[in-house]
Amino acid sequence: MNRLALGLIAGLAAFAPALAEDGTMTDAERAALRAEIRAYLLENPEVLVEAMNALQVREDEAAMQRDLLLVSSESDAIFLNPNDWVGGNPEGDITLVEFMDYRCSYCRKAYTDVSELVETDGNIRFVVKEFPILGEASMMSSQFAIAVRLLHGDAAYEAAHDALITLRGEPSPETLSRLATDLGLDPQPVLERMGGADVQKVIADNYALAELMSISGTPAFVMKDLIMRGYAPLEDMRAIVADARQGG
């Protein structure tokens, strides 16, 4: 029997004294009642399964309600922050927001799926939130992408984003300099802008928003009132988009 089940047994058994707060039960009677409850649960484990399932459903429903309230209260910061790059169809009927890290293997896997989803659907507004959480290499990559956008605009950012998410090896000033050159950009201004306060503010704001929304890993997605923490295959994403549309 797993620890959760044993803990539930112990908790229910410990609850027995509360039944006798009026003092009508002796210590021996209370001990006997606890033993009977424990024995019954051990002999009827399906009761534990039902209780744990009901508890899980209740916790899931509570989590969904918390997410709904969070998305509603932070809607502008999530969906309409001018510091975020917007791709796909800017006038799309569904907005998909991704918190991502360039060095995250699941973000790289999601990149292919999300790109196909956005391209084949044609009516998704796609928002990227730079969320570097996997060390210095991740931070450098996000700083580079944001600096490119601030200096050269959305088209240049998109090209930098695509290059970084597929970059082999670790980014370094030399690697990023070559990447900027490959993108047709002057590397030095980009490298200098990476440490700027405006670049740091974009990242800091995303950190704060992610913490508020209990997002601690990547990728994480937000669509309408739903927060999806973790990678989802292409077909699952398509189903989620369809459900969101049907929900109005």
N, C-alpha and C positions, 0 to 999 in steps of 0.2 A: 504494500500500500504506500502511495507517495506521501511526501511530507505535508502537502496541502490537505489531504484527506485526514491524516493523523492530527493535524492542527485543528481541523474542524471538529473532530471527535473530542479533542481536549477542550475546545472552546464550549461545545455544547454540554459536556460533562461539568465543566466549571460553572455553567449557568445555573445548575441545579440549586445551589444555596439561595439564589434569588427567589426561588419559589417558596421559600420558608422564612421570609423576612419577618413574618409576624411572630416567629419564635415557637411555633407549634411543633416543629420537627427537632428532634435531638440530633447531636453530631453523628451518631450511629445511623440514624435514618437518612440523613443527608448523604453520608458516605455510601449507603446502600443504593440510594437513588442515582448517584453518579455512576456507580458500577453498573446498574441496570441500563442506563442510557448508553454507556460505552459498549456494553455487551450487545445491545440491540443494534447499534450502528455497525459493529463488526460483523454481526450475523446478517445484516441487511445492507450491504454496501451500495446497492442501487439507490438508497436514500441519499447517500453522500454524493453520488453522481448527479442525481436530480438537483440537489442543493447547490453543487458547484456549477452546474450548467445554468441554473437560475441566477446565481451570483455573477457569472460571466456575462450573461445577457444584460443584467442590470448595469454592470460596469461599462459595457460597450455602449449602451444607450446613454449613460451619463457622459461618456467621453464624446459621443457624437453631439450632444447638446452643448458641451463646452466648446467644441470646435466650431459649431454653428455660431455661437455668441462671439467667439474670437474673430472669425472671418467677418461677421457683421460689424463689429466695433472697429476693426482695423482695415476696413475695405479699401479705403483710399491708399493706404500705405502698401497694401498687398497688390492691388490691381492697377493703380494709377500713379505710381511714383515716377516722376519724370527722369529720375536717375537710372531707371531700368531700360534696357533695350527691348523693343517690341518687334517681333517678327511675325511670320505667317500672314494672316489677313488682319490688318489693323482695325477693320470694321467687322470682324467676325462676330458671330452670335454667341460664341463661347470663348472665355479667356482661360488659358492654361498657364499657370505660373510655376516655374521650376526653381527651387533652391539647389544650386549645383556647385561642385568642386571639380576643377579640371583634372586632378590627380586621382579622383575616385573611380575605381574600376566599374562600379555599377552606373555611375553617371555616363561613362563612356559607352556602356552597353545601352543605356537609355537614349543616348544621343542619336543612335541609328533609328531606334523605334520611334522616338518623338519626331524626328525629321520626316520619317515616312508618314506618320500620323498627320502631321500638319500639312504636308504636301498633298497627300491623297484626299484629305477631308476638304481642304480649300476654304473652310469657314471658321478656322480657329485662330484667335488672337493669342500669340505665344509670347510670354514675358519671362526673361531670364533674370534671376537674382544671384549675383556673385556672392558665394558663401564658402570662402576658403577655410577649411577646418582641418586639413591634413598636413599641416606643417608649412615650412618656409617655401617649399616649391609651389605649393598651392597658392600661398599668399602672393608670391611673385607673379604667377600666371594671372591672377585676378587683377592685380595692380596694373599689369601690362594691358590687359583687355580694357579696363576702365580708362586708363590714360589714352589709349588709342581712340576710344569713343569721344572723350572730351576734346581731343585735338583734331580729330578727323571725321567724326560723325558716325552714323549708324551703319552705313555700308562697310566702312573700314572695320568697325567693331565686329560685324558679322563674320567677315573674313578672318579676323584675328581669333574670334571664338572658335570657329571651325578648325583653324590650324592648331590651336592650343589643346582642344579636346582630343585631337588625333596625334599629338606630338609624341614621338618616341624619345625615350631618355628623359633626364631631368632638365628642367629649365634653368638657365643661368644667365647672367648679363650678356655673355657672348652669344648664347643660343637665341636669346630674345632680340639681340641686335641683328643677327642674321635673319630672324623671322620678320622683323620690321622691314628690312631691306627687301626680302622676298615679297612682301606685301606692297612694295612700292612706296614705303614711307621712310622719312629721315629718322634713323634710330635714336639719335642723341636727345631730341626733344621728348620723345616718348619715354626713354629711360629716366630722364630728369623729372618728368611729370609723375612717374610712378610713386614717388615719395611725397607727393603733394597732399595738403590737408583736404582738398576736395576729393581726391581718390580715397583717402582714408575714411572720410565721412560716409561715402557710399557703402563701404564694407562695414563700418561700425553700425550704421543704421540697419543693415541686413542682419547683423549679429543680434541686435536688440530685438528686432521683429521676430526672428527665429526663436529666441529665448522666450518671448512672450507667448509664442504659439507652440511651445514644447517641441520644437524641431531641433534635433541634436545630431542628425545624420543626413547624408545625401545619397541619392537624390530625394527630395521631398516636393510634392506637387500640391497646388491648391487650385480647385475648380469650383466655382460658385460657392456653396457652403461646405464643401468637402475638403479635408486635409488628408493627403495620402503620404504616409511616411515610409518611403522605401521604393524600390524598383518594382514596376509592374510591366509584364510583357505587352507587346503591341496590341494583341487581341483584347486583353483586359482593358487597356486604355481606350480602345474603340468602344467597348461596352459601357465604360464609365461616361464617355462623352455622350453616347446615345441616351443613357439614363438621365444625364444632366439636361439634355434637350427636352426630353419628355416631361421632366419635372417643371418645365416652364421657367 
